[in-house]
């Protein structure tokens, strides 16, 4: 490993016709920073340009696959997730959309890749991390790993919109109307992911699948994948993503979104997330920020 690799946000390695892409911010549970989406897309392009690569495996370094966007600085610093402030500066929805749509397109390079992509999920694939995992063609989870989109409760909308395309309307609503997470075993039973394996068997299970795919000619893989993806395009996938990305920006600047950001600025992002994910009341139209006594009651 080179010095450049040590500092890289996405590591890249090729072995036996398989390209391994590793999200590499383990100290932050591979939370998404401003570099990660573009670096991920660049790694996918690199694998597609390499005739020796037949399949791409995406994984996370350390204790988790990906914990979502690294929003602590924005929430606690009085800023919306993409640089607009919660104070005097007016939110620019097109600037926000342009940035978030680029991130979404970067994640979706995994879906658009001509070569198959497999997400190997351990620990957590939550919030924006679930967007990344669900952009892969195939997802294999550890049975005890968790996946979900908790910001659906406040301050977020999944921009890739893959929940509905993988789960169908009712179970997608079950997840996004609650912000709950589910474990790998449940995700596989529901059809959200391909398979779930005991944590100690996850690597072997993914390798077995990747090796099976790697034996197929690249042109065959590309044609099968393009044909299947076209069916999703015909169902309006791109248009749904445009709407979801616009809604994501609105959620961060709605009265409830501003309340959440004010909570984080007052008590810290960790406490704001704890309140959100506990199921406690999120005031319609915003409202007063909870006091320290309110937190103690919870």
C-alpha positions as CSV (number, residue, x, y, z in Angstrom):
1,X,0.0,0.0,0.0
2,X,1.4,3.4,-1.0
3,X,1.3,6.6,1.1
4,X,-1.4,7.9,-1.3
5,X,-3.5,4.8,-0.6
6,X,-3.3,5.4,3.2
7,X,-4.9,8.8,2.8
8,X,-7.3,7.8,0.0
9,X,-11.0,7.9,0.8
10,X,-11.7,5.0,-1.6
11,X,-9.0,2.3,-1.9
12,X,-8.7,0.3,-5.1
13,X,-7.2,-3.2,-5.6
14,X,-7.6,-5.8,-8.3
15,X,-7.2,-9.6,-7.8
16,X,-8.4,-12.5,-10.0
17,X,-10.6,-10.4,-12.3
18,X,-12.2,-8.7,-9.2
19,X,-11.8,-5.0,-8.4
20,X,-12.2,-4.3,-4.7
21,X,-13.3,-0.8,-3.8
22,X,-13.0,0.0,-0.1
23,X,-14.6,3.1,1.6
24,X,-11.7,4.3,3.8
25,X,-12.8,6.6,6.6
26,X,-12.9,3.9,9.3
27,X,-12.4,6.5,12.2
28,X,-15.8,8.0,11.1
29,X,-17.4,4.7,10.3
30,X,-16.8,5.6,6.6
31,X,-19.1,8.6,6.8
32,X,-19.5,10.4,3.4
33,X,-17.4,13.5,3.1
34,X,-17.2,15.8,0.1
35,X,-14.5,13.7,-1.6
36,X,-16.0,10.2,-1.2
37,X,-18.8,10.3,-3.9
38,X,-16.4,11.6,-6.7
39,X,-13.6,9.2,-5.6
40,X,-16.1,6.3,-5.7
41,X,-17.3,7.2,-9.2
42,X,-13.6,7.5,-10.3
43,X,-12.8,4.1,-8.9
44,X,-15.9,2.6,-10.7
45,X,-14.7,4.2,-14.0
46,X,-11.2,2.8,-13.4
47,X,-12.6,-0.7,-13.0
48,X,-14.8,-0.4,-16.1
49,X,-11.8,0.7,-18.2
50,X,-9.7,-2.3,-17.1
51,X,-10.3,-5.2,-19.4
52,X,-9.0,-7.5,-16.7
53,X,-11.8,-6.7,-14.3
54,X,-15.1,-8.6,-14.6
55,X,-16.8,-7.7,-11.3
56,X,-16.6,-5.0,-8.7
57,X,-16.9,-5.6,-4.9
58,X,-17.6,-2.6,-2.7
59,X,-16.8,-2.8,1.0
60,X,-16.1,-0.6,4.0
61,X,-12.9,-0.5,6.1
62,X,-13.2,-0.9,9.9
63,X,-16.4,-1.5,11.8
64,X,-19.0,-0.5,9.3
65,X,-19.9,-0.3,5.6
66,X,-21.0,3.3,5.8
67,X,-22.8,5.4,8.4
68,X,-24.2,8.0,6.0
69,X,-23.2,11.6,5.4
70,X,-20.8,13.2,7.8
71,X,-23.2,15.9,8.9
72,X,-22.0,16.8,12.3
73,X,-20.2,20.0,11.2
74,X,-23.2,21.2,9.2
75,X,-25.9,20.5,11.9
76,X,-23.9,21.9,14.8
77,X,-22.5,24.8,12.9
78,X,-25.8,26.3,11.9
79,X,-25.7,25.2,8.3
80,X,-27.9,23.1,6.1
81,X,-26.4,19.9,4.8
82,X,-25.0,21.4,1.7
83,X,-23.7,24.8,2.8
84,X,-26.8,27.0,3.0
85,X,-27.1,28.6,6.4
86,X,-30.0,28.3,8.8
87,X,-29.8,32.0,9.5
88,X,-29.8,35.0,7.3
89,X,-28.6,33.5,4.0
90,X,-31.4,32.4,1.7
91,X,-31.4,28.8,0.7
92,X,-30.5,28.3,-3.0
93,X,-32.5,25.2,-4.0
94,X,-30.8,24.9,-7.4
95,X,-27.3,25.0,-5.9
96,X,-28.4,22.5,-3.3
97,X,-30.0,20.2,-6.0
98,X,-26.9,20.5,-8.3
99,X,-24.6,19.3,-5.5
100,X,-26.8,16.5,-4.2
101,X,-27.7,15.3,-7.7
102,X,-24.0,15.0,-8.5
103,X,-23.5,13.0,-5.3
104,X,-26.5,10.8,-6.3
105,X,-25.1,10.3,-9.8
106,X,-21.7,9.4,-8.3
107,X,-23.3,6.7,-6.1
108,X,-25.3,5.5,-9.1
109,X,-22.2,4.9,-11.1
110,X,-22.3,1.6,-9.4
111,X,-25.7,0.9,-10.9
112,X,-24.7,2.3,-14.3
113,X,-21.4,0.5,-14.4
114,X,-21.2,-2.0,-17.3
115,X,-19.6,-4.4,-15.0
116,X,-21.6,-6.0,-12.1
117,X,-21.2,-4.5,-8.6
118,X,-21.6,-6.3,-5.3
119,X,-21.9,-4.5,-2.0
120,X,-20.5,-6.4,1.0
121,X,-22.3,-4.9,4.1
122,X,-21.1,-5.3,7.7
123,X,-21.9,-3.2,10.7
124,X,-24.1,-0.5,9.3
125,X,-25.3,0.8,5.9
126,X,-27.5,3.6,7.0
127,X,-28.8,6.9,5.8
128,X,-26.6,7.9,2.8
129,X,-24.7,4.7,3.3
130,X,-27.8,2.8,2.4
131,X,-28.0,4.9,-0.8
132,X,-24.5,3.6,-1.7
133,X,-25.2,0.0,-0.9
134,X,-28.5,-0.1,-2.7
135,X,-26.9,1.4,-5.8
136,X,-25.0,-1.8,-6.3
137,X,-26.5,-4.6,-8.4
138,X,-26.2,-7.2,-5.6
139,X,-26.1,-6.7,-1.9
140,X,-24.9,-9.3,0.6
141,X,-25.2,-8.4,4.3
142,X,-24.0,-9.9,7.5
143,X,-27.0,-11.2,9.4
144,X,-26.3,-8.8,12.3
145,X,-25.6,-5.7,10.1
146,X,-28.2,-2.9,10.0
147,X,-29.7,-1.0,7.1
148,X,-32.2,1.8,7.0
149,X,-32.7,5.5,6.3
150,X,-33.3,7.2,9.7
151,X,-33.3,10.8,8.3
152,X,-36.7,9.9,6.7
153,X,-38.0,11.0,10.1
154,X,-36.6,14.5,9.6
155,X,-33.9,16.2,7.6
156,X,-33.6,13.8,4.7
157,X,-35.0,11.9,1.7
158,X,-33.1,9.0,0.0
159,X,-32.0,10.5,-3.2
160,X,-31.3,7.3,-5.1
161,X,-35.0,6.2,-4.4
162,X,-33.9,2.5,-4.5
163,X,-36.1,1.5,-1.6
164,X,-39.3,1.4,-3.6
165,X,-37.6,-0.3,-6.6
166,X,-36.2,-3.1,-4.4
167,X,-39.0,-3.5,-1.9
168,X,-42.2,-2.4,-3.6
169,X,-44.5,0.3,-2.4
170,X,-45.8,-1.1,0.9
171,X,-42.5,-2.2,2.5
172,X,-40.7,0.9,1.2
173,X,-43.4,3.0,3.0
174,X,-42.9,0.8,6.1
175,X,-39.2,1.8,6.1
176,X,-39.5,5.4,5.1
177,X,-42.5,6.4,7.2
178,X,-40.7,5.2,10.3
179,X,-37.0,5.7,9.7
180,X,-36.5,2.2,11.2
181,X,-33.5,0.0,10.5
182,X,-33.6,-3.8,9.9
183,X,-31.0,-6.4,10.2
184,X,-29.4,-8.4,7.3
185,X,-31.6,-11.4,7.9
186,X,-34.8,-9.4,7.6
187,X,-33.4,-7.4,4.6
188,X,-32.8,-10.7,2.7
189,X,-36.2,-12.1,3.7
190,X,-37.9,-9.0,2.4
191,X,-35.9,-9.0,-0.9
192,X,-34.1,-5.7,-0.2
193,X,-30.8,-7.5,-0.5
194,X,-29.8,-10.7,-2.2
195,X,-28.4,-12.6,0.8
196,X,-27.4,-12.5,4.4
197,X,-24.7,-14.5,6.0
198,X,-23.3,-15.0,9.5
199,X,-20.7,-12.3,10.1
200,X,-17.8,-14.8,10.1
201,X,-19.0,-16.2,6.7
202,X,-19.6,-12.9,4.9
203,X,-16.3,-12.6,3.1
204,X,-16.5,-16.2,1.9
205,X,-20.1,-15.8,0.7
206,X,-19.2,-12.7,-1.3
207,X,-16.1,-14.2,-2.8
208,X,-18.1,-17.2,-3.9
209,X,-20.6,-15.0,-5.7
210,X,-17.9,-12.7,-7.2
211,X,-15.9,-15.7,-8.5
212,X,-19.0,-17.1,-10.1
213,X,-19.7,-13.8,-11.9
214,X,-16.0,-13.3,-12.8
215,X,-16.1,-16.4,-15.0
216,X,-18.5,-14.8,-17.4
217,X,-17.2,-12.7,-20.4
218,X,-17.5,-9.0,-19.8
219,X,-19.6,-8.4,-22.9
220,X,-22.2,-11.0,-21.6
221,X,-22.3,-9.3,-18.2
222,X,-22.8,-5.9,-19.7
223,X,-25.6,-6.9,-22.0
224,X,-27.5,-8.8,-19.3
225,X,-27.1,-5.8,-16.9
226,X,-28.1,-3.2,-19.5
227,X,-31.2,-5.2,-20.4
228,X,-32.4,-5.5,-16.7
229,X,-31.6,-1.9,-15.9
230,X,-33.6,-0.7,-18.9
231,X,-36.7,-2.1,-17.2
232,X,-36.1,0.2,-14.2
233,X,-35.5,3.1,-16.5
234,X,-38.8,2.4,-18.2
235,X,-40.5,2.6,-14.8
236,X,-39.2,6.1,-14.3
237,X,-36.2,5.6,-12.1
238,X,-34.4,8.7,-13.3
239,X,-37.5,11.0,-12.8
240,X,-38.1,9.5,-9.3
241,X,-34.5,10.4,-8.4
242,X,-34.9,14.0,-9.5
243,X,-37.9,14.3,-7.3
244,X,-36.2,12.6,-4.4
245,X,-33.2,14.8,-4.6
246,X,-35.3,18.0,-4.7
247,X,-37.3,16.7,-1.7
248,X,-34.0,16.0,0.2
249,X,-33.1,19.7,0.0
250,X,-36.6,20.7,1.1
251,X,-36.5,18.4,4.1
252,X,-33.4,20.2,5.4
253,X,-35.0,23.6,5.1
254,X,-38.6,22.9,6.1
255,X,-39.8,24.2,9.5
256,X,-39.2,20.7,11.0
257,X,-35.8,20.5,9.3
258,X,-34.8,23.8,10.8
259,X,-36.0,22.7,14.2
260,X,-33.8,19.6,13.9
261,X,-30.8,21.7,12.9
262,X,-31.5,24.1,15.8
263,X,-31.6,21.2,18.2
264,X,-28.3,20.0,16.9
265,X,-26.7,23.4,17.2
266,X,-28.0,23.7,20.8
267,X,-27.4,20.2,22.1
268,X,-25.0,18.6,19.6
269,X,-25.7,16.4,16.6
270,X,-25.5,13.2,18.6
271,X,-28.3,14.3,20.9
272,X,-30.4,15.5,17.9
273,X,-30.1,12.1,16.2
274,X,-30.8,10.3,19.5
275,X,-34.1,12.3,19.8
276,X,-35.0,11.7,16.1
277,X,-34.3,8.0,16.2
278,X,-36.0,7.3,19.5
279,X,-39.5,7.9,18.1
280,X,-40.1,11.0,20.3
281,X,-42.3,13.8,19.0
282,X,-40.9,16.0,16.2
283,X,-43.0,19.2,16.2
284,X,-45.1,19.9,13.1
285,X,-44.1,23.3,11.8
286,X,-41.0,23.4,14.0
287,X,-41.4,24.7,17.6
288,X,-39.2,25.5,20.6
289,X,-36.0,23.6,21.0
290,X,-36.1,21.0,23.8
291,X,-34.3,22.1,27.0
292,X,-31.7,20.1,28.9
293,X,-34.6,19.0,31.2
294,X,-36.5,17.7,28.3
295,X,-33.5,15.6,27.3
296,X,-33.2,14.3,30.8
297,X,-36.8,13.1,30.7
298,X,-36.1,11.0,27.6
